[in-house]
Amino acid sequence: MNPLKMDFHMHTTVSDGTDTPEMILERVRQLGIQMFSVTDHDALKGCKVIQSVLAENDPVFVSGVEFSCRDEDGQYHILGYGYDVDSPAIRQVVEMGHQYRMNKVRARLEFIRNEYGFSFAEEDIEKLLALDNPGKPHIGNLMVKYGFAETKQQAIEQYINKIRFKGEYIRPEEAIDGIIRSGGIPVLAHPCFGSGDQLILGEDLNRRVQRLTNCGLQGVEGYYSGFTKKMREEVLSFAAHYGLYVTAGSDYHGANKTVALGDTGLAPDAVKPEGLRRFIEVFTGH
């Protein structure tokens, strides 16, 4: 099988998307996507839901997850694919990431209250903290609801992002190790993008990919909705050089982003690079 249409990077309501896992599956069916993965932040629940409702003739589904990581050299988003959702190794990293996430949500709420006087009803705070994986978009939407910002993006950029966290991050090698020990494939998401608006290209990108490969990284997201042709070509060249798998992802978040499901930058009739063909083969057998 060599699917014409695939998308290995999307988010549901389990993290910061607006489509439930069931809605994602239905949209995948409608769009004719033949192979896909749900990659919620620090969460496995969406994958377990999808696995429980898949029908016999549905598209090929690959379990996924996305971890926000940081170390002395910057920020990384590490994707994991094909892992055992019940593995203690992956669950340990998920729990670590979730705890860090909850600590940051509480710290952000305290920061915008103390710094700007933005406070919310206790009922709304309880609903926020009861979400599977609350984050900046959820706080931003709440600020818009209360009239503290005109848009979610404004809320994030002008207020929420003003607080910085130094220590509470999963290190990339921790995420990579947990994915591998659970039988999965660790992949660097959108490799050209770092913290904020930071672009990583050329030798800087090469050093980053090389360092993570030495830590066990097995793939890179070579096709991505936000990539220019130059970015895509650079990532694919490093994938070939280091013998890495290649994936294609839209980073779909439903109404929380303008990215369309299936928009990976990979043309349906394009010749698939070797790394992508090998990645597909892992999960289809051909």
C-alpha positions as CSV (number, residue, x, y, z in Angstrom):
1,M,0.0,0.0,0.0
2,N,1.3,3.5,-0.9
3,P,-1.4,5.9,0.3
4,L,-2.1,8.9,-1.9
5,K,-3.3,11.0,1.0
6,M,-2.0,10.9,4.6
7,D,-1.8,13.1,7.6
8,F,0.2,12.1,10.7
9,H,-0.2,15.3,12.8
10,M,-3.5,16.4,14.1
11,H,-5.1,17.4,17.5
12,T,-8.4,16.7,19.1
13,T,-10.4,18.0,22.1
14,V,-8.2,15.8,24.2
15,S,-5.5,18.5,23.9
16,D,-6.0,21.8,22.0
17,G,-8.1,20.9,19.0
18,T,-11.8,21.6,18.6
19,D,-12.8,18.2,17.0
20,T,-13.5,15.2,19.2
21,P,-11.6,12.0,18.2
22,E,-14.9,10.7,16.7
23,M,-15.3,13.9,14.6
24,I,-11.6,13.6,13.5
25,L,-12.2,10.0,12.3
26,E,-15.4,11.1,10.4
27,R,-13.6,14.0,8.7
28,V,-10.7,11.7,7.7
29,R,-13.2,9.3,6.1
30,Q,-14.9,12.2,4.3
31,L,-11.7,13.6,2.9
32,G,-10.4,10.3,1.7
33,I,-7.3,10.3,3.8
34,Q,-6.0,6.8,3.7
35,M,-3.5,6.8,6.6
36,F,-3.5,9.1,9.6
37,S,-2.5,9.6,13.2
38,V,-3.8,11.7,16.1
39,T,-1.0,13.4,18.0
40,D,-2.5,15.1,21.0
41,H,-0.2,16.9,23.4
42,D,0.9,14.8,26.4
43,A,-2.1,12.5,26.0
44,L,-3.0,9.0,24.8
45,K,-6.8,9.2,25.3
46,G,-7.6,10.3,21.8
47,C,-5.8,7.4,20.2
48,K,-7.5,4.9,22.5
49,V,-10.9,6.4,21.5
50,I,-10.0,6.2,17.8
51,Q,-8.9,2.6,18.2
52,S,-12.1,1.6,19.9
53,V,-14.4,3.0,17.1
54,L,-12.4,2.0,13.9
55,A,-14.3,0.0,11.4
56,E,-12.8,-2.8,9.3
57,N,-12.5,-0.7,6.1
58,D,-11.4,2.5,7.8
59,P,-8.1,4.3,6.9
60,V,-4.9,2.9,8.4
61,F,-4.5,4.4,11.9
62,V,-1.2,4.9,13.6
63,S,-1.1,5.8,17.4
64,G,0.5,9.2,17.9
65,V,1.5,11.7,20.6
66,E,3.3,15.0,20.7
67,F,5.6,16.1,23.6
68,S,6.8,19.7,24.1
69,C,10.5,19.4,25.1
70,R,13.3,21.7,26.0
71,D,16.9,21.6,26.9
72,E,19.9,23.9,27.0
73,D,19.8,24.3,23.2
74,G,16.2,25.3,22.9
75,Q,12.7,23.9,22.3
76,Y,11.7,20.8,20.4
77,H,8.4,19.0,19.7
78,I,8.9,15.3,19.6
79,L,6.2,13.1,18.0
80,G,5.8,9.4,18.8
81,Y,4.2,6.9,16.4
82,G,3.1,3.3,16.6
83,Y,3.7,2.9,20.3
84,D,1.8,0.5,22.6
85,V,-0.8,2.8,24.2
86,D,-0.7,0.6,27.4
87,S,3.1,0.7,27.8
88,P,4.3,2.0,31.2
89,A,7.2,3.7,29.4
90,I,5.0,6.0,27.3
91,R,2.5,6.5,30.1
92,Q,5.3,7.7,32.3
93,V,6.3,10.5,29.9
94,V,2.7,11.4,29.3
95,E,2.1,11.8,33.1
96,M,5.3,13.9,33.4
97,G,4.2,16.2,30.6
98,H,0.6,16.4,31.9
99,Q,1.8,17.4,35.4
100,Y,4.1,20.1,33.9
101,R,1.2,21.3,31.8
102,M,-1.2,21.6,34.8
103,N,1.5,23.4,36.8
104,K,1.9,25.9,34.0
105,V,-1.9,26.5,33.6
106,R,-2.2,27.3,37.3
107,A,0.9,29.6,37.2
108,R,-0.4,31.4,34.1
109,L,-3.8,32.0,35.7
110,E,-2.0,33.4,38.8
111,F,0.3,35.5,36.6
112,I,-2.4,37.2,34.6
113,R,-4.4,37.8,37.7
114,N,-1.5,39.4,39.6
115,E,0.0,41.2,36.7
116,Y,-3.1,42.4,34.8
117,G,-6.0,42.0,37.2
118,F,-7.7,39.3,35.0
119,S,-9.7,37.0,37.1
120,F,-12.4,34.4,36.2
121,A,-15.4,32.9,38.0
122,E,-14.5,29.8,40.1
123,E,-16.8,27.7,38.0
124,D,-14.9,28.6,34.8
125,I,-11.6,27.9,36.4
126,E,-12.9,24.5,37.6
127,K,-14.0,23.7,34.0
128,L,-10.7,24.7,32.6
129,L,-8.7,22.6,35.1
130,A,-11.0,19.6,34.4
131,L,-10.1,19.5,30.7
132,D,-7.9,16.6,29.6
133,N,-5.0,18.8,28.7
134,P,-5.6,22.6,29.2
135,G,-3.2,25.0,27.7
136,K,-2.6,28.6,26.5
137,P,-5.4,28.4,23.8
138,H,-8.0,27.5,26.5
139,I,-6.9,30.4,28.7
140,G,-6.9,32.7,25.7
141,N,-10.5,31.7,24.8
142,L,-11.6,32.3,28.4
143,M,-10.0,35.8,28.2
144,V,-11.9,36.6,25.1
145,K,-15.1,35.4,26.7
146,Y,-14.5,37.9,29.6
147,G,-13.6,40.7,27.3
148,F,-9.9,40.8,28.4
149,A,-8.7,40.3,24.8
150,E,-10.3,40.6,21.4
151,T,-8.9,37.4,20.1
152,K,-7.3,34.2,21.4
153,Q,-4.1,35.0,19.6
154,Q,-3.9,38.5,21.1
155,A,-4.5,37.0,24.6
156,I,-1.6,34.6,24.1
157,E,0.9,37.0,22.5
158,Q,0.3,40.1,24.7
159,Y,-0.4,38.5,28.0
160,I,-0.1,34.8,28.5
161,N,3.3,34.5,26.8
162,K,4.8,37.1,29.2
163,I,5.4,34.4,31.8
164,R,8.4,32.1,31.1
165,F,9.2,28.7,32.5
166,K,12.8,27.5,32.8
167,G,12.7,24.1,34.5
168,E,9.4,22.4,33.9
169,Y,9.9,20.7,30.5
170,I,10.4,17.2,29.3
171,R,13.9,16.8,27.9
172,P,14.0,15.5,24.3
173,E,16.0,12.5,25.2
174,E,13.4,11.6,27.8
175,A,10.6,11.7,25.3
176,I,12.6,9.8,22.7
177,D,13.5,7.1,25.2
178,G,9.9,6.6,26.4
179,I,8.6,6.3,22.8
180,I,11.3,3.8,21.9
181,R,10.8,1.7,25.0
182,S,7.0,1.5,24.2
183,G,7.8,0.2,20.8
184,G,7.3,3.5,18.9
185,I,9.1,5.7,16.5
186,P,10.3,9.1,17.7
187,V,10.1,11.9,15.1
188,L,11.1,15.6,15.3
189,A,8.0,17.7,14.5
190,H,8.3,20.7,12.1
191,P,12.1,20.7,12.5
192,C,12.6,24.3,11.1
193,F,10.6,25.9,13.9
194,G,12.0,26.5,17.4
195,S,10.8,28.8,20.2
196,G,8.3,31.4,19.2
197,D,9.2,32.8,15.7
198,Q,12.6,31.2,15.7
199,L,13.6,29.6,12.4
200,I,16.2,26.9,12.4
201,L,17.9,26.3,9.0
202,G,21.2,25.3,7.5
203,E,24.0,24.2,9.8
204,D,21.9,25.0,12.9
205,L,19.3,22.5,11.7
206,N,21.9,20.0,10.9
207,R,23.4,20.2,14.4
208,R,19.9,19.8,15.9
209,V,19.0,16.8,13.8
210,Q,22.4,15.2,14.4
211,R,22.3,15.7,18.2
212,L,18.8,14.2,18.4
213,T,19.7,11.3,16.2
214,N,22.5,10.5,18.6
215,C,19.8,10.4,21.3
216,G,17.8,7.9,19.4
217,L,15.6,10.1,17.1
218,Q,14.4,8.0,14.1
219,G,12.5,10.4,11.9
220,V,11.7,14.0,10.9
221,E,8.5,15.7,9.8
222,G,9.6,16.4,6.3
223,Y,6.2,17.6,5.0
224,Y,4.4,20.2,7.1
225,S,1.7,22.7,6.4
226,G,3.8,25.7,7.5
227,F,6.9,24.8,5.4
228,T,8.2,26.7,2.5
229,K,9.8,24.7,-0.4
230,K,13.3,25.6,0.9
231,M,12.4,24.3,4.4
232,R,11.0,21.1,3.1
233,E,14.0,20.4,0.9
234,E,16.4,21.0,3.7
235,V,14.6,18.7,6.1
236,L,14.4,16.0,3.4
237,S,18.1,16.3,2.6
238,F,19.0,15.8,6.3
239,A,16.6,12.9,6.5
240,A,18.3,11.2,3.6
241,H,21.8,12.0,5.0
242,Y,21.0,10.5,8.4
243,G,18.8,7.6,7.1
244,L,15.7,8.9,9.0
245,Y,12.1,8.2,8.5
246,V,10.0,11.0,7.0
247,T,6.4,11.9,8.0
248,A,3.8,14.3,6.6
249,G,1.6,16.3,8.9
250,S,-0.8,19.2,8.8
251,D,-0.9,20.1,12.5
252,Y,-4.7,20.4,12.3
253,H,-6.4,21.9,15.4
254,G,-9.9,22.4,14.1
255,A,-11.2,25.9,14.6
256,N,-8.2,26.8,16.8
257,K,-6.0,27.2,13.7
258,T,-6.5,28.0,10.0
259,V,-4.7,24.8,8.9
260,A,-6.9,22.4,6.9
261,L,-6.9,18.7,7.7
262,G,-4.7,16.8,5.2
263,D,-2.7,20.0,4.3
264,T,0.8,18.6,4.6
265,G,2.5,20.1,1.5
266,L,2.7,16.6,0.0
267,A,1.1,16.4,-3.4
268,P,-0.9,13.2,-3.9
269,D,1.0,12.3,-7.0
270,A,4.4,13.2,-5.7
271,V,7.2,10.7,-5.6
272,K,7.6,9.7,-2.0
273,P,11.1,10.0,-0.5
274,E,12.7,6.8,0.7
275,G,12.2,7.8,4.4
276,L,8.4,8.2,3.9
277,R,8.1,5.0,2.0
278,R,9.9,3.1,4.8
279,F,7.6,4.8,7.4
280,I,4.5,3.7,5.6
281,E,5.8,0.2,5.2
282,V,6.3,-0.2,9.0
283,F,2.5,0.1,9.5
284,T,1.2,-1.4,6.3
285,G,3.7,-4.2,5.5
286,H,4.1,-2.9,1.9
